[in-house]
Amino acid sequence: MKTFYAYHKLEKYFLDFENPGRTGLSKGENIQLIMERNHIKNAVYVGDTQGNMALAKFAGIPFIFASYGFGKPEEYDYIIERPIELLNLF
């Protein structure tokens, strides 16, 4: 079975990824796993839902609310209206 990344020919854009189907871990635990595996100290999570915010909080990383999405999280660390704005945050 092809992964999402392979099916959509996205592998060249990602150095590492994980999912609950491969590890049996939750999404938050998979974020932590990828950070540990790749020695990532400063990560952020960009999303648009309360669930995304909860995952970021679980993983101990800042949550950037993508206001152009579909959700309305209760809290966030930063907000962007367009993806290009990520460049200005860091």
Gaussian input, Z-matrix of N, CA and C with variables (Angstrom, degrees):
# hf/3-21g

backbone

0 1
 N
 C     1     B1
 C     2     B2     1     A1
 N     3     B3     2     A2     1     D1
 C     4     B4     3     A3     2     D2
 C     5     B5     4     A4     3     D3
 N     6     B6     5     A5     4     D4
 C     7     B7     6     A6     5     D5
 C     8     B8     7     A7     6     D6
 N     9     B9     8     A8     7     D7
 C    10    B10     9     A9     8     D8
 C    11    B11    10    A10     9     D9
 N    12    B12    11    A11    10    D10
 C    13    B13    12    A12    11    D11
 C    14    B14    13    A13    12    D12
 N    15    B15    14    A14    13    D13
 C    16    B16    15    A15    14    D14
 C    17    B17    16    A16    15    D15
 N    18    B18    17    A17    16    D16
 C    19    B19    18    A18    17    D17
 C    20    B20    19    A19    18    D18
 N    21    B21    20    A20    19    D19
 C    22    B22    21    A21    20    D20
 C    23    B23    22    A22    21    D21
 N    24    B24    23    A23    22    D22
 C    25    B25    24    A24    23    D23
 C    26    B26    25    A25    24    D24
 N    27    B27    26    A26    25    D25
 C    28    B28    27    A27    26    D26
 C    29    B29    28    A28    27    D27
 N    30    B30    29    A29    28    D28
 C    31    B31    30    A30    29    D29
 C    32    B32    31    A31    30    D30
 N    33    B33    32    A32    31    D31
 C    34    B34    33    A33    32    D32
 C    35    B35    34    A34    33    D33
 N    36    B36    35    A35    34    D34
 C    37    B37    36    A36    35    D35
 C    38    B38    37    A37    36    D36
 N    39    B39    38    A38    37    D37
 C    40    B40    39    A39    38    D38
 C    41    B41    40    A40    39    D39
 N    42    B42    41    A41    40    D40
 C    43    B43    42    A42    41    D41
 C    44    B44    43    A43    42    D42
 N    45    B45    44    A44    43    D43
 C    46    B46    45    A45    44    D44
 C    47    B47    46    A46    45    D45
 N    48    B48    47    A47    46    D46
 C    49    B49    48    A48    47    D47
 C    50    B50    49    A49    48    D48
 N    51    B51    50    A50    49    D49
 C    52    B52    51    A51    50    D50
 C    53    B53    52    A52    51    D51
 N    54    B54    53    A53    52    D52
 C    55    B55    54    A54    53    D53
 C    56    B56    55    A55    54    D54
 N    57    B57    56    A56    55    D55
 C    58    B58    57    A57    56    D56
 C    59    B59    58    A58    57    D57
 N    60    B60    59    A59    58    D58
 C    61    B61    60    A60    59    D59
 C    62    B62    61    A61    60    D60
 N    63    B63    62    A62    61    D61
 C    64    B64    63    A63    62    D62
 C    65    B65    64    A64    63    D63
 N    66    B66    65    A65    64    D64
 C    67    B67    66    A66    65    D65
 C    68    B68    67    A67    66    D66
 N    69    B69    68    A68    67    D67
 C    70    B70    69    A69    68    D68
 C    71    B71    70    A70    69    D69
 N    72    B72    71    A71    70    D70
 C    73    B73    72    A72    71    D71
 C    74    B74    73    A73    72    D72
 N    75    B75    74    A74    73    D73
 C    76    B76    75    A75    74    D74
 C    77    B77    76    A76    75    D75
 N    78    B78    77    A77    76    D76
 C    79    B79    78    A78    77    D77
 C    80    B80    79    A79    78    D78
 N    81    B81    80    A80    79    D79
 C    82    B82    81    A81    80    D80
 C    83    B83    82    A82    81    D81
 N    84    B84    83    A83    82    D82
 C    85    B85    84    A84    83    D83
 C    86    B86    85    A85    84    D84
 N    87    B87    86    A86    85    D85
 C    88    B88    87    A87    86    D86
 C    89    B89    88    A88    87    D87
 N    90    B90    89    A89    88    D88
 C    91    B91    90    A90    89    D89
 C    92    B92    91    A91    90    D90
 N    93    B93    92    A92    91    D91
 C    94    B94    93    A93    92    D92
 C    95    B95    94    A94    93    D93
 N    96    B96    95    A95    94    D94
 C    97    B97    96    A96    95    D95
 C    98    B98    97    A97    96    D96
 N    99    B99    98    A98    97    D97
 C   100   B100    99    A99    98    D98
 C   101   B101   100   A100    99    D99
 N   102   B102   101   A101   100   D100
 C   103   B103   102   A102   101   D101
 C   104   B104   103   A103   102   D102
 N   105   B105   104   A104   103   D103
 C   106   B106   105   A105   104   D104
 C   107   B107   106   A106   105   D105
 N   108   B108   107   A107   106   D106
 C   109   B109   108   A108   107   D107
 C   110   B110   109   A109   108   D108
 N   111   B111   110   A110   109   D109
 C   112   B112   111   A111   110   D110
 C   113   B113   112   A112   111   D111
 N   114   B114   113   A113   112   D112
 C   115   B115   114   A114   113   D113
 C   116   B116   115   A115   114   D114
 N   117   B117   116   A116   115   D115
 C   118   B118   117   A117   116   D116
 C   119   B119   118   A118   117   D117
 N   120   B120   119   A119   118   D118
 C   121   B121   120   A120   119   D119
 C   122   B122   121   A121   120   D120
 N   123   B123   122   A122   121   D121
 C   124   B124   123   A123   122   D122
 C   125   B125   124   A124   123   D123
 N   126   B126   125   A125   124   D124
 C   127   B127   126   A126   125   D125
 C   128   B128   127   A127   126   D126
 N   129   B129   128   A128   127   D127
 C   130   B130   129   A129   128   D128
 C   131   B131   130   A130   129   D129
 N   132   B132   131   A131   130   D130
 C   133   B133   132   A132   131   D131
 C   134   B134   133   A133   132   D132
 N   135   B135   134   A134   133   D133
 C   136   B136   135   A135   134   D134
 C   137   B137   136   A136   135   D135
 N   138   B138   137   A137   136   D136
 C   139   B139   138   A138   137   D137
 C   140   B140   139   A139   138   D138
 N   141   B141   140   A140   139   D139
 C   142   B142   141   A141   140   D140
 C   143   B143   142   A142   141   D141
 N   144   B144   143   A143   142   D142
 C   145   B145   144   A144   143   D143
 C   146   B146   145   A145   144   D144
 N   147   B147   146   A146   145   D145
 C   148   B148   147   A147   146   D146
 C   149   B149   148   A148   147   D147
 N   150   B150   149   A149   148   D148
 C   151   B151   150   A150   149   D149
 C   152   B152   151   A151   150   D150
 N   153   B153   152   A152   151   D151
 C   154   B154   153   A153   152   D152
 C   155   B155   154   A154   153   D153
 N   156   B156   155   A155   154   D154
 C   157   B157   156   A156   155   D155
 C   158   B158   157   A157   156   D156
 N   159   B159   158   A158   157   D157
 C   160   B160   159   A159   158   D158
 C   161   B161   160   A160   159   D159
 N   162   B162   161   A161   160   D160
 C   163   B163   162   A162   161   D161
 C   164   B164   163   A163   162   D162
 N   165   B165   164   A164   163   D163
 C   166   B166   165   A165   164   D164
 C   167   B167   166   A166   165   D165
 N   168   B168   167   A167   166   D166
 C   169   B169   168   A168   167   D167
 C   170   B170   169   A169   168   D168
 N   171   B171   170   A170   169   D169
 C   172   B172   171   A171   170   D170
 C   173   B173   172   A172   171   D171
 N   174   B174   173   A173   172   D172
 C   175   B175   174   A174   173   D173
 C   176   B176   175   A175   174   D174
 N   177   B177   176   A176   175   D175
 C   178   B178   177   A177   176   D176
 C   179   B179   178   A178   177   D177
 N   180   B180   179   A179   178   D178
 C   181   B181   180   A180   179   D179
 C   182   B182   181   A181   180   D180
 N   183   B183   182   A182   181   D181
 C   184   B184   183   A183   182   D182
 C   185   B185   184   A184   183   D183
 N   186   B186   185   A185   184   D184
 C   187   B187   186   A186   185   D185
 C   188   B188   187   A187   186   D186
 N   189   B189   188   A188   187   D187
 C   190   B190   189   A189   188   D188
 C   191   B191   190   A190   189   D189
 N   192   B192   191   A191   190   D190
 C   193   B193   192   A192   191   D191
 C   194   B194   193   A193   192   D192
 N   195   B195   194   A194   193   D193
 C   196   B196   195   A195   194   D194
 C   197   B197   196   A196   195   D195
 N   198   B198   197   A197   196   D196
 C   199   B199   198   A198   197   D197
 C   200   B200   199   A199   198   D198
 N   201   B201   200   A200   199   D199
 C   202   B202   201   A201   200   D200
 C   203   B203   202   A202   201   D201
 N   204   B204   203   A203   202   D202
 C   205   B205   204   A204   203   D203
 C   206   B206   205   A205   204   D204
 N   207   B207   206   A206   205   D205
 C   208   B208   207   A207   206   D206
 C   209   B209   208   A208   207   D207
 N   210   B210   209   A209   208   D208
 C   211   B211   210   A210   209   D209
 C   212   B212   211   A211   210   D210
 N   213   B213   212   A212   211   D211
 C   214   B214   213   A213   212   D212
 C   215   B215   214   A214   213   D213
 N   216   B216   215   A215   214   D214
 C   217   B217   216   A216   215   D215
 C   218   B218   217   A217   216   D216
 N   219   B219   218   A218   217   D217
 C   220   B220   219   A219   218   D218
 C   221   B221   220   A220   219   D219
 N   222   B222   221   A221   220   D220
 C   223   B223   222   A222   221   D221
 C   224   B224   223   A223   222   D222
 N   225   B225   224   A224   223   D223
 C   226   B226   225   A225   224   D224
 C   227   B227   226   A226   225   D225
 N   228   B228   227   A227   226   D226
 C   229   B229   228   A228   227   D227
 C   230   B230   229   A229   228   D228
 N   231   B231   230   A230   229   D229
 C   232   B232   231   A231   230   D230
 C   233   B233   232   A232   231   D231
 N   234   B234   233   A233   232   D232
 C   235   B235   234   A234   233   D233
 C   236   B236   235   A235   234   D234
 N   237   B237   236   A236   235   D235
 C   238   B238   237   A237   236   D236
 C   239   B239   238   A238   237   D237
 N   240   B240   239   A239   238   D238
 C   241   B241   240   A240   239   D239
 C   242   B242   241   A241   240   D240
 N   243   B243   242   A242   241   D241
 C   244   B244   243   A243   242   D242
 C   245   B245   244   A244   243   D243
 N   246   B246   245   A245   244   D244
 C   247   B247   246   A246   245   D245
 C   248   B248   247   A247   246   D246
 N   249   B249   248   A248   247   D247
 C   250   B250   249   A249   248   D248
 C   251   B251   250   A250   249   D249
 N   252   B252   251   A251   250   D250
 C   253   B253   252   A252   251   D251
 C   254   B254   253   A253   252   D252
 N   255   B255   254   A254   253   D253
 C   256   B256   255   A255   254   D254
 C   257   B257   256   A256   255   D255
 N   258   B258   257   A257   256   D256
 C   259   B259   258   A258   257   D257
 C   260   B260   259   A259   258   D258
 N   261   B261   260   A260   259   D259
 C   262   B262   261   A261   260   D260
 C   263   B263   262   A262   261   D261
 N   264   B264   263   A263   262   D262
 C   265   B265   264   A264   263   D263
 C   266   B266   265   A265   264   D264
 N   267   B267   266   A266   265   D265
 C   268   B268   267   A267   266   D266
 C   269   B269   268   A268   267   D267

   B1=1.4387
   B2=1.5306
   B3=1.3121
   B4=1.4561
   B5=1.5259
   B6=1.3206
   B7=1.4594
   B8=1.5245
   B9=1.2997
   B10=1.4592
   B11=1.5230
   B12=1.3381
   B13=1.4622
   B14=1.5233
   B15=1.3104
   B16=1.4632
   B17=1.5259
   B18=1.3019
   B19=1.4599
   B20=1.5274
   B21=1.3441
   B22=1.4626
   B23=1.5354
   B24=1.3415
   B25=1.4742
   B26=1.5347
   B27=1.3166
   B28=1.4633
   B29=1.5202
   B30=1.3293
   B31=1.4633
   B32=1.5141
   B33=1.3239
   B34=1.4657
   B35=1.5283
   B36=1.3327
   B37=1.4566
   B38=1.5248
   B39=1.3186
   B40=1.4566
   B41=1.5227
   B42=1.3250
   B43=1.4542
   B44=1.5199
   B45=1.3279
   B46=1.4599
   B47=1.5286
   B48=1.3020
   B49=1.4571
   B50=1.5179
   B51=1.3068
   B52=1.4600
   B53=1.5161
   B54=1.3278
   B55=1.4556
   B56=1.5243
   B57=1.3284
   B58=1.4588
   B59=1.5274
   B60=1.3245
   B61=1.4584
   B62=1.5147
   B63=1.3155
   B64=1.4686
   B65=1.5085
   B66=1.3451
   B67=1.4614
   B68=1.5165
   B69=1.3272
   B70=1.4598
   B71=1.5182
   B72=1.3384
   B73=1.4559
   B74=1.5341
   B75=1.3117
   B76=1.4628
   B77=1.5268
   B78=1.3218
   B79=1.4644
   B80=1.5225
   B81=1.3214
   B82=1.4681
   B83=1.5129
   B84=1.3285
   B85=1.4665
   B86=1.5238
   B87=1.3329
   B88=1.4620
   B89=1.5261
   B90=1.3337
   B91=1.4604
   B92=1.5240
   B93=1.3144
   B94=1.4648
   B95=1.5234
   B96=1.3263
   B97=1.4577
   B98=1.5277
   B99=1.3173
   B100=1.4681
   B101=1.5211
   B102=1.3247
   B103=1.4596
   B104=1.5218
   B105=1.3167
   B106=1.4672
   B107=1.5233
   B108=1.3088
   B109=1.4593
   B110=1.5316
   B111=1.3232
   B112=1.4589
   B113=1.5284
   B114=1.3251
   B115=1.4675
   B116=1.5277
   B117=1.3279
   B118=1.4635
   B119=1.5190
   B120=1.3130
   B121=1.4626
   B122=1.5281
   B123=1.3270
   B124=1.4622
   B125=1.5197
   B126=1.3031
   B127=1.4609
   B128=1.5258
   B129=1.3101
   B130=1.4603
   B131=1.5145
   B132=1.3175
   B133=1.4600
   B134=1.5183
   B135=1.3213
   B136=1.4594
   B137=1.5170
   B138=1.3143
   B139=1.4565
   B140=1.5104
   B141=1.3342
   B142=1.4603
   B143=1.5257
   B144=1.3158
   B145=1.4603
   B146=1.5238
   B147=1.3174
   B148=1.4588
   B149=1.5307
   B150=1.3333
   B151=1.4629
   B152=1.5166
   B153=1.3315
   B154=1.4708
   B155=1.5196
   B156=1.3283
   B157=1.4587
   B158=1.5348
   B159=1.3265
   B160=1.4684
   B161=1.5259
   B162=1.3338
   B163=1.4635
   B164=1.5209
   B165=1.3183
   B166=1.4619
   B167=1.5230
   B168=1.3291
   B169=1.4609
   B170=1.5287
   B171=1.3421
   B172=1.4633
   B173=1.5250
   B174=1.3372
   B175=1.4662
   B176=1.5284
   B177=1.3249
   B178=1.4547
   B179=1.5211
   B180=1.3352
   B181=1.4623
   B182=1.5321
   B183=1.3369
   B184=1.4645
   B185=1.5266
   B186=1.3366
   B187=1.4580
   B188=1.5154
   B189=1.3223
   B190=1.4577
   B191=1.5188
   B192=1.3288
   B193=1.4564
   B194=1.5231
   B195=1.3319
   B196=1.4590
   B197=1.5277
   B198=1.3200
   B199=1.4636
   B200=1.5214
   B201=1.3052
   B202=1.4667
   B203=1.5265
   B204=1.3301
   B205=1.4591
   B206=1.5172
   B207=1.3291
   B208=1.4599
   B209=1.5235
   B210=1.3134
   B211=1.4481
   B212=1.5113
   B213=1.3113
   B214=1.4663
   B215=1.5264
   B216=1.3272
   B217=1.4701
   B218=1.5276
   B219=1.3193
   B220=1.4585
   B221=1.5179
   B222=1.3220
   B223=1.4616
   B224=1.5252
   B225=1.3146
   B226=1.4589
   B227=1.5240
   B228=1.3243
   B229=1.4591
   B230=1.5247
   B231=1.3117
   B232=1.4645
   B233=1.5207
   B234=1.3227
   B235=1.4575
   B236=1.5300
   B237=1.3318
   B238=1.4588
   B239=1.5250
   B240=1.3215
   B241=1.4599
   B242=1.5164
   B243=1.3445
   B244=1.4656
   B245=1.5224
   B246=1.3212
   B247=1.4659
   B248=1.5393
   B249=1.3042
   B250=1.4630
   B251=1.5279
   B252=1.3237
   B253=1.4684
   B254=1.5235
   B255=1.3302
   B256=1.4737
   B257=1.5189
   B258=1.3094
   B259=1.4493
   B260=1.5261
   B261=1.3142
   B262=1.4541
   B263=1.5256
   B264=1.3146
   B265=1.4698
   B266=1.5196
   B267=1.3134
   B268=1.4521
   B269=1.4888
   A1=109.11
   A2=116.57
   A3=121.51
   A4=110.75
   A5=115.15
   A6=119.00
   A7=109.27
   A8=116.34
   A9=122.22
   A10=109.87
   A11=115.78
   A12=120.80
   A13=111.34
   A14=117.30
   A15=120.75
   A16=110.76
   A17=117.09
   A18=121.47
   A19=111.43
   A20=115.48
   A21=120.24
   A22=112.97
   A23=115.23
   A24=121.78
   A25=112.53
   A26=115.63
   A27=121.79
   A28=113.41
   A29=118.68
   A30=120.81
   A31=112.86
   A32=117.63
   A33=120.92
   A34=112.50
   A35=117.85
   A36=121.13
   A37=113.71
   A38=117.86
   A39=121.64
   A40=110.76
   A41=116.38
   A42=121.45
   A43=111.53
   A44=116.78
   A45=120.85
   A46=108.40
   A47=116.16
   A48=121.86
   A49=107.86
   A50=114.64
   A51=119.85
   A52=108.19
   A53=115.75
   A54=119.78
   A55=109.75
   A56=116.69
   A57=120.81
   A58=113.66
   A59=117.27
   A60=119.93
   A61=113.50
   A62=117.11
   A63=120.77
   A64=113.13
   A65=116.89
   A66=119.40
   A67=114.29
   A68=116.95
   A69=120.17
   A70=112.39
   A71=117.02
   A72=122.08
   A73=110.20
   A74=115.89
   A75=120.31
   A76=109.39
   A77=116.62
   A78=120.08
   A79=111.19
   A80=117.12
   A81=120.20
   A82=112.12
   A83=116.49
   A84=120.25
   A85=111.06
   A86=116.95
   A87=120.01
   A88=111.84
   A89=116.87
   A90=119.67
   A91=109.62
   A92=116.41
   A93=120.31
   A94=111.30
   A95=117.18
   A96=121.71
   A97=111.12
   A98=116.91
   A99=120.83
   A100=110.59
   A101=117.03
   A102=119.87
   A103=111.21
   A104=117.05
   A105=120.90
   A106=110.84
   A107=116.90
   A108=122.56
   A109=112.20
   A110=116.17
   A111=120.75
   A112=113.25
   A113=116.19
   A114=122.20
   A115=111.76
   A116=116.02
   A117=121.86
   A118=108.68
   A119=115.67
   A120=121.17
   A121=112.50
   A122=117.71
   A123=121.95
   A124=110.18
   A125=116.23
   A126=121.67
   A127=109.34
   A128=115.72
   A129=122.90
   A130=107.48
   A131=115.59
   A132=121.48
   A133=107.43
   A134=116.68
   A135=121.78
   A136=107.62
   A137=116.67
   A138=120.21
   A139=111.61
   A140=114.66
   A141=118.49
   A142=113.98
   A143=118.57
   A144=119.65
   A145=111.72
   A146=114.60
   A147=120.77
   A148=110.09
   A149=116.55
   A150=120.22
   A151=112.01
   A152=117.48
   A153=121.33
   A154=110.42
   A155=115.96
   A156=120.15
   A157=110.65
   A158=116.29
   A159=120.27
   A160=110.78
   A161=117.78
   A162=121.00
   A163=111.03
   A164=116.04
   A165=120.13
   A166=110.35
   A167=116.09
   A168=120.43
   A169=110.41
   A170=117.23
   A171=121.59
   A172=110.66
   A173=116.53
   A174=121.45
   A175=112.08
   A176=117.52
   A177=120.49
   A178=113.94
   A179=116.57
   A180=120.75
   A181=109.97
   A182=117.25
   A183=119.99
   A184=112.00
   A185=114.75
   A186=121.41
   A187=109.38
   A188=116.01
   A189=122.49
   A190=107.44
   A191=115.18
   A192=121.29
   A193=109.55
   A194=115.81
   A195=123.08
   A196=107.01
   A197=116.83
   A198=121.07
   A199=113.20
   A200=118.16
   A201=122.22
   A202=111.39
   A203=116.82
   A204=121.31
   A205=111.64
   A206=115.42
   A207=121.16
   A208=114.18
   A209=118.25
   A210=120.70
   A211=114.33
   A212=113.95
   A213=122.49
   A214=108.41
   A215=117.25
   A216=118.59
   A217=111.32
   A218=115.33
   A219=121.19
   A220=112.69
   A221=116.66
   A222=120.24
   A223=109.38
   A224=115.26
   A225=121.73
   A226=108.18
   A227=115.59
   A228=121.04
   A229=111.81
   A230=115.67
   A231=122.44
   A232=107.73
   A233=115.97
   A234=120.65
   A235=108.60
   A236=115.45
   A237=120.43
   A238=108.22
   A239=115.83
   A240=121.26
   A241=111.79
   A242=116.05
   A243=122.19
   A244=108.28
   A245=118.69
   A246=121.40
   A247=113.53
   A248=118.30
   A249=121.43
   A250=111.80
   A251=117.01
   A252=121.07
   A253=112.77
   A254=117.51
   A255=120.09
   A256=110.75
   A257=117.37
   A258=121.24
   A259=111.90
   A260=117.40
   A261=121.29
   A262=113.13
   A263=116.81
   A264=119.93
   A265=112.47
   A266=115.60
   A267=118.44
   A268=109.65
   D1=130.35
   D2=178.21
   D3=-74.06
   D4=144.72
   D5=173.86
   D6=-76.33
   D7=164.96
   D8=176.15
   D9=-54.69
   D10=-43.50
   D11=-177.49
   D12=-65.00
   D13=-41.72
   D14=179.30
   D15=-69.09
   D16=-43.95
   D17=-178.37
   D18=-58.46
   D19=-40.18
   D20=-178.15
   D21=-96.97
   D22=10.25
   D23=178.61
   D24=56.06
   D25=46.21
   D26=-178.13
   D27=-106.50
   D28=-1.95
   D29=-173.53
   D30=-54.08
   D31=-35.92
   D32=-176.37
   D33=-66.17
   D34=-15.59
   D35=-178.71
   D36=-94.36
   D37=-6.22
   D38=-176.22
   D39=-128.76
   D40=131.96
   D41=176.91
   D42=-85.13
   D43=-28.29
   D44=-177.46
   D45=-156.98
   D46=151.72
   D47=175.25
   D48=-157.57
   D49=164.93
   D50=178.38
   D51=-152.34
   D52=161.13
   D53=176.41
   D54=-153.03
   D55=156.52
   D56=-177.23
   D57=-58.36
   D58=-29.90
   D59=179.22
   D60=-64.66
   D61=-30.63
   D62=178.84
   D63=-86.44
   D64=-36.33
   D65=-173.00
   D66=-104.35
   D67=-23.51
   D68=-173.52
   D69=77.52
   D70=7.37
   D71=-179.65
   D72=-96.65
   D73=163.50
   D74=174.97
   D75=-72.39
   D76=167.38
   D77=178.11
   D78=-60.70
   D79=-42.14
   D80=178.02
   D81=-61.71
   D82=-41.67
   D83=177.63
   D84=-66.13
   D85=-35.94
   D86=177.43
   D87=-66.30
   D88=-36.01
   D89=174.90
   D90=-60.54
   D91=-47.49
   D92=178.57
   D93=-60.92
   D94=-41.01
   D95=179.31
   D96=-60.51
   D97=-46.69
   D98=179.86
   D99=-64.21
   D100=-40.26
   D101=178.40
   D102=-63.36
   D103=-43.85
   D104=179.01
   D105=-66.03
   D106=-47.35
   D107=-177.06
   D108=-60.36
   D109=-32.90
   D110=-176.63
   D111=-107.35
   D112=10.18
   D113=177.70
   D114=55.45
   D115=42.87
   D116=-179.53
   D117=-88.81
   D118=123.59
   D119=-179.12
   D120=-102.63
   D121=-29.17
   D122=-175.21
   D123=-125.49
   D124=87.83
   D125=179.33
   D126=-110.85
   D127=162.03
   D128=171.50
   D129=-136.68
   D130=160.84
   D131=175.95
   D132=-119.72
   D133=122.69
   D134=177.60
   D135=-102.74
   D136=124.12
   D137=-179.27
   D138=-160.77
   D139=-175.87
   D140=-175.31
   D141=-136.15
   D142=11.21
   D143=-177.36
   D144=-129.03
   D145=164.85
   D146=175.45
   D147=-61.30
   D148=-37.02
   D149=177.67
   D150=-63.00
   D151=-40.40
   D152=176.56
   D153=-61.41
   D154=-43.06
   D155=179.13
   D156=-61.49
   D157=-41.65
   D158=179.91
   D159=-64.52
   D160=-38.54
   D161=178.14
   D162=-63.54
   D163=-43.77
   D164=178.95
   D165=-61.84
   D166=-44.36
   D167=179.38
   D168=-62.11
   D169=-43.65
   D170=178.35
   D171=-58.87
   D172=-42.03
   D173=-177.99
   D174=-78.94
   D175=-10.14
   D176=178.41
   D177=76.81
   D178=30.97
   D179=-178.57
   D180=-124.84
   D181=155.66
   D182=179.17
   D183=-63.87
   D184=147.02
   D185=177.90
   D186=-108.09
   D187=125.53
   D188=176.46
   D189=-105.86
   D190=116.99
   D191=-179.48
   D192=-81.34
   D193=119.60
   D194=175.52
   D195=-88.19
   D196=95.85
   D197=-172.94
   D198=-67.62
   D199=-12.05
   D200=178.34
   D201=-82.65
   D202=0.58
   D203=-179.72
   D204=-86.20
   D205=-153.42
   D206=-172.50
   D207=-105.89
   D208=-20.94
   D209=-172.71
   D210=-99.05
   D211=179.78
   D212=178.27
   D213=-141.86
   D214=81.44
   D215=-179.61
   D216=-65.29
   D217=152.60
   D218=-178.09
   D219=-70.24
   D220=-30.27
   D221=-179.15
   D222=-148.72
   D223=160.45
   D224=178.53
   D225=-163.17
   D226=162.66
   D227=179.32
   D228=-90.11
   D229=-35.14
   D230=179.74
   D231=-143.81
   D232=161.65
   D233=176.43
   D234=-133.50
   D235=140.16
   D236=174.71
   D237=-129.72
   D238=148.50
   D239=177.26
   D240=-102.84
   D241=-17.44
   D242=177.76
   D243=-145.98
   D244=147.26
   D245=-178.43
   D246=-55.59
   D247=-34.84
   D248=-178.83
   D249=-58.96
   D250=-24.34
   D251=-178.93
   D252=-66.88
   D253=-17.21
   D254=175.73
   D255=-58.01
   D256=-34.56
   D257=-178.88
   D258=-62.96
   D259=-30.55
   D260=-179.58
   D261=-80.37
   D262=-20.08
   D263=-178.71
   D264=-75.49
   D265=-33.17
   D266=-173.61
   D267=-129.22

